[in-house]
Amino acid sequence: MYIAQEESFGPVMVISKFKNGDIDGVLRRANSTEYGLASGVFTKDISKALYISEKLEAGTVFINTYNKTDVAAPFGGFKQSGFGKDLGKLFSPSFLIRKSRSIKKNN
């Protein structure tokens, strides 16, 4: 569906069915989009939630909640989402550009 492939900003939640136990199929579908800003996992099985959250290609993975973040946590997306990880101590390398200069002195 179009709504499951686009990066919608608004009060939108896509809920899709899957066969019981087909976690890898769910991950394939979730990761088949060109976007990856945020995702959510709702389950009673915390081991399953942690496995899925590690495999999802998204900058933020909410577990049994949504849109609850720490303002100091790095934030950004994967693929075509976001501009990189802002905040947190690991953000700075994405803002640095290394270059070399060679200067010829005038005689």
Secondary structure as UniProt FT lines:
FT   HELIX           2..5
FT   TURN            20..21
FT   HELIX           23..31
FT   STRAND          35..36
FT   STRAND          38..41
FT   HELIX           46..55
FT   STRAND          60..63
FT   TURN            71..72
FT   STRAND          78..79
FT   TURN            89..90
FT   HELIX           92..95
//
